[in-house]
Amino acid sequence: MVKSRSSSERKNLVDKYLTELSLLAKQLCPEGRVEATTESFEDEDGHVRIYPPAGMREEEIADIEGKVADRCIDILVEEGVFICAAVYD
């Protein structure tokens, strides 16, 4: 069960996980561009957008997207922080 947090604690937690996911994306795709934002739509807390370099194979893109998505799910289940991540080619 996710505990109740003040708005500043929640903001710090969102920032922490946006940073973590951005670093993970950069580790998986060093030549890519990564954007993290606290834009929220409905119940989302933030977004991580990954832009791989041109010519990256579909299998590599799918691998990056899967690994980042798995971590997003872990964060949602463990902390109740809903961050969406996607790879844009």
N, C-alpha and C positions, 0 to 999 in steps of 0.2 A: 504494500500500500504506500502511495506517495504521500509524504507529509505536507502539511500546509506551510507556505512560505510567504514572507513579506514581498512586496513588489520589488524592492531593491535586491533581495536575495534571489528572487526569480530571474531578474535581469542579469545578475552576475552569473547565474547558472547557465542561462541561455548564451551569454557571451563566451563562457568557458567551453561549451559544447560546439559553438560555431567555430571557435578557434581550433578545437581538437579535430573536427571534421575537415576543416580547411587544410590543416597540416597533413591529415591522412590522405586527402585528395592530392596534395602536392607531392607526397611521398609516392603515391601510386602513379602519378602522371606529372613528373617533374617539368616537362616541356609545356604543359598546359597552363591555362589561366584559370584561376579560382576566384570566385566572388562569394562573399558571405554577407548576408544582410538580415536585419531584424524585421524586414517587411512581413506583415502578417495578413493572411487571408483566412477568414473564418477562425478556426482554432489553432492555426499554425503559429509557432513561435519564431521561426526564421527559415532562411533558405541558404543552401550552398549550391552554387552553379559552377559546373566544371566544363571548361572549353578545351578539349584536347587539340593537339596540333593536327593540321591537315594531313590526311593520308593514314591516320591511325586505323588499324584493322578493327572491324566490328567486334571480334572476339575480345580484343583488348579493352575496348570501350565497355562491353558488357561486363567484363571482369571488374573494372573500376567501379562501375555503377552498382554492381552487386555487393561489393565489399563495403562501399560507403553506405548503401541502403541497409545492410545488415547492422552496421553500427548505429544508424539512425533508429532502427527498431529497438536495439538494446537500450539506447538512451531514453526512448519513449517509455518502455516497460519499466526500467529501473528508476527513472527520475520524473517521468511525466512531462518531459520536454519534447515537443513535437517539431522537429526540424526536417524539412523536405530537402532532398538532394537529387540533382539530376545532371546528366552529362548531355551537353548540347553540341552537336557536330555540324 
